[in-house]
Amino acid sequence: MIPHRTAGSTFRLGRALRAGTRLLACALALHASAAIERDGVVLPFKEVRVSAAVPGTLNTVLVKEGDTVEAAQPLAQMEAKQQQLEVDRLTKILEKRRFDFDGLDALLKDSMTSKDQAMQARIELEIAELDQRRAQAELEKRTLRSPLAGLVVSVRFESGEWVEPGAVVAEVVDIRSVYAQLLLTAEEAGAVRLGLDVELTFPAMPGFTARGKVDFIDPRVDPSSGLQRVKVLVGNGDGAIRPGLQCVARLPAAP
């Protein structure tokens, strides 16, 4: 037998449902608000300092600040006349050794020379190849190249200046992507996972919002501050987000 539902019971059921809906909405709002905002700073995705490998005079600085460069593009050329002459000299010697070897190898096939003579010619050829490659490598050290595609942000020497080994001649950054570096407490960092989607705003860019993903969580906790580094990788194809900007990241709160 189906029980008869009175108007009063129907009213009470509706009121209970509405109360439950309100409680669910409050719970959802509370969950949405269970997030923290932490300040951070924007870093380049990659940053390199191009240094001289050998001492010498800079003949030509080929770039200026603000130039866009490709990977392996020359940034500066050092004086290299002596090194070029050495490469040319050893290249000629290599050609002679190769000619001698080819001749003796042909004679050996016709049994017109000894194996010892042919072996000696091969060894001399291989030594000449090594000498030529070594000289070429020394010559290459006189050309300073960018190891990555990016933007030249600093040029520290002018053409005609002397540089010592290790002297930084230029700096190049890749900002097609950038990092937002945050410092979180160990408890806050514990709520963060690699790949977590993060919303970023920038005080210097009102109304501008970007999204990125957690790319690195430093496993070390600084003993003096109790803070942990977290880096968020953000696409920056148009270069709008500039390294050095302050940012605010919205993250889930620690449980």
C-alpha positions in Angstrom: 0.0 0.0 0.0 1.4 3.4 -1.1 1.3 5.9 1.8 -0.6 9.1 1.2 1.6 12.2 1.1 0.0 15.3 2.7 0.6 18.9 1.6 2.5 19.5 4.9 4.9 16.6 4.3 5.5 17.8 0.7 6.3 21.3 2.0 8.8 19.9 4.6 10.4 17.7 1.9 10.9 20.7 -0.4 12.3 22.8 2.4 14.8 20.1 3.3 15.8 19.8 -0.4 16.4 23.6 -0.6 18.4 23.5 2.6 20.5 20.7 1.3 21.1 22.6 -1.9 22.3 25.6 0.0 24.6 23.5 2.1 26.1 21.9 -1.0 26.6 25.4 -2.6 28.3 26.6 0.6 30.5 23.5 0.6 31.5 24.1 -3.0 32.2 27.7 -2.4 34.3 26.8 0.6 36.2 24.3 -1.5 36.8 26.9 -4.2 38.1 29.4 -1.7 40.4 26.7 -0.3 43.3 28.2 -2.2 46.3 30.3 -1.5 47.9 33.2 -3.4 51.6 33.5 -3.3 53.9 36.1 -4.8 56.6 35.0 -7.2 59.1 36.3 -9.8 59.4 35.6 -13.5 62.6 33.9 -14.7 63.8 33.2 -18.3 63.2 29.6 -19.5 66.9 29.4 -20.3 69.7 31.9 -19.8 73.3 31.4 -20.9 76.5 33.4 -20.6 78.8 33.0 -23.6 82.4 33.1 -22.5 85.8 33.1 -24.3 87.5 29.8 -24.3 91.0 31.2 -25.1 92.7 34.6 -24.6 92.8 37.0 -27.5 91.5 40.1 -29.2 87.9 40.4 -30.3 88.1 41.3 -34.0 84.4 41.8 -34.4 81.3 41.7 -32.1 78.5 40.6 -34.4 75.5 41.3 -32.3 74.0 44.0 -30.1 71.6 44.0 -27.2 68.1 43.2 -28.3 69.1 41.1 -31.3 67.3 37.8 -31.9 69.7 34.9 -32.6 69.5 31.3 -33.6 71.3 28.4 -32.0 75.0 28.2 -33.2 74.8 31.7 -34.6 78.2 33.5 -34.2 78.1 36.3 -31.6 81.7 37.5 -31.9 84.9 36.6 -33.8 88.3 36.7 -32.2 91.7 37.2 -34.0 92.4 33.9 -35.7 95.0 34.5 -38.5 97.6 32.3 -37.0 95.1 29.5 -36.3 93.7 29.7 -39.9 97.3 29.5 -41.3 98.0 26.4 -39.2 94.8 24.8 -40.4 95.8 25.6 -44.0 99.3 24.2 -43.5 98.1 21.0 -42.0 95.4 20.5 -44.6 98.2 20.6 -47.3 100.2 18.0 -45.3 97.0 15.9 -45.0 96.5 16.0 -48.8 100.2 14.8 -49.3 99.8 12.0 -46.8 96.6 10.9 -48.4 98.2 10.9 -51.9 101.2 8.9 -50.6 98.9 6.3 -48.9 96.7 5.9 -52.0 99.8 5.4 -54.1 101.4 2.8 -51.8 98.0 1.0 -51.4 97.7 0.6 -55.1 101.3 -0.7 -55.3 100.6 -3.1 -52.5 97.7 -4.6 -54.4 100.1 -5.3 -57.3 102.7 -6.7 -54.8 105.1 -3.8 -55.8 105.6 -2.6 -52.2 105.8 -4.1 -48.8 103.1 -4.2 -46.2 105.3 -2.4 -43.8 105.6 0.6 -46.1 101.9 0.6 -46.7 101.3 0.5 -42.9 103.7 3.3 -42.3 101.9 5.4 -44.9 98.5 4.7 -43.2 99.8 5.7 -39.8 101.2 8.9 -41.2 97.9 9.6 -42.9 96.0 9.1 -39.6 98.4 11.3 -37.7 97.9 14.0 -40.3 94.2 13.7 -39.9 94.4 14.1 -36.2 96.7 17.1 -36.4 94.4 18.8 -38.9 91.3 18.2 -36.7 93.1 19.5 -33.6 94.1 22.7 -35.5 90.5 23.1 -36.7 89.2 22.8 -33.2 91.6 25.5 -32.0 90.4 27.7 -34.9 86.7 27.1 -33.9 87.4 28.3 -30.4 88.0 31.8 -31.9 84.3 32.0 -32.9 81.9 32.6 -30.0 78.5 31.1 -30.8 75.1 31.1 -29.1 74.3 27.7 -27.7 70.5 28.4 -28.0 68.0 30.4 -29.9 66.9 33.5 -28.0 67.4 37.2 -27.3 70.7 38.9 -26.7 70.3 40.8 -23.4 73.9 41.8 -22.7 77.1 42.5 -24.7 80.1 43.2 -22.4 82.9 43.8 -24.8 83.6 46.0 -27.9 85.5 45.1 -31.0 89.2 45.4 -30.5 89.2 44.6 -26.8 91.3 41.9 -25.2 89.5 39.0 -23.4 90.8 36.4 -21.1 89.5 32.8 -20.9 86.2 32.6 -19.0 85.4 36.3 -19.7 81.6 36.6 -20.4 81.2 38.3 -23.8 77.4 38.1 -24.2 74.3 36.8 -22.5 71.4 35.2 -24.3 68.0 34.3 -22.9 65.1 32.2 -24.2 61.8 33.7 -23.2 59.5 31.8 -25.6 58.5 30.2 -22.3 59.2 31.6 -18.8 59.2 30.3 -15.3 57.3 31.7 -12.4 59.4 30.9 -9.3 57.5 30.7 -6.0 58.7 30.2 -2.4 56.2 28.0 -0.5 56.2 26.6 3.0 56.8 22.9 3.2 53.2 22.3 4.1 52.0 24.4 1.1 54.5 22.7 -1.3 53.1 19.3 0.0 49.8 20.2 -1.7 51.4 20.8 -5.0 52.1 18.2 -7.7 54.0 18.2 -11.0 51.6 19.2 -13.8 49.3 21.1 -11.6 47.5 23.9 -13.5 48.2 27.3 -12.0 46.7 30.7 -12.6 49.0 33.7 -12.7 48.4 37.4 -12.5 50.9 40.2 -12.8 50.6 43.5 -10.8 52.4 45.4 -13.6 49.9 44.1 -16.2 46.4 44.8 -14.9 43.8 42.5 -16.4 46.4 40.1 -17.8 46.1 36.5 -16.7 48.3 33.5 -17.8 48.1 29.8 -17.0 51.0 27.4 -16.5 51.8 24.1 -15.1 54.1 23.1 -12.1 57.3 21.9 -13.8 59.7 21.7 -10.8 59.4 21.2 -7.1 62.7 21.6 -5.2 62.9 18.6 -2.8 65.1 20.7 -0.5 63.6 22.9 2.3 65.7 25.9 3.2 66.6 25.3 6.9 66.7 29.0 7.8 63.4 30.1 6.2 61.5 26.7 6.0 60.6 27.6 2.4 60.7 25.4 -0.7 61.1 26.5 -4.4 58.4 25.7 -6.9 58.6 26.6 -10.6 55.7 27.0 -12.9 56.3 26.8 -16.7 54.3 29.3 -18.7 54.1 29.6 -22.5 55.2 33.1 -23.7 55.3 32.9 -27.5 54.5 36.7 -27.9 57.1 37.7 -25.2 54.5 39.6 -23.2 55.7 38.2 -19.9 59.1 39.7 -19.2 61.7 38.2 -16.9 61.9 40.0 -13.6 58.2 40.8 -13.3 56.4 40.1 -10.1 53.6 37.7 -10.3 50.8 36.2 -8.1 50.1 32.5 -8.3 46.8 30.8 -7.1 47.5 27.4 -5.6 45.5 24.8 -3.7 45.7 25.3 0.1 47.6 22.7 2.2 45.3 20.0 3.6 
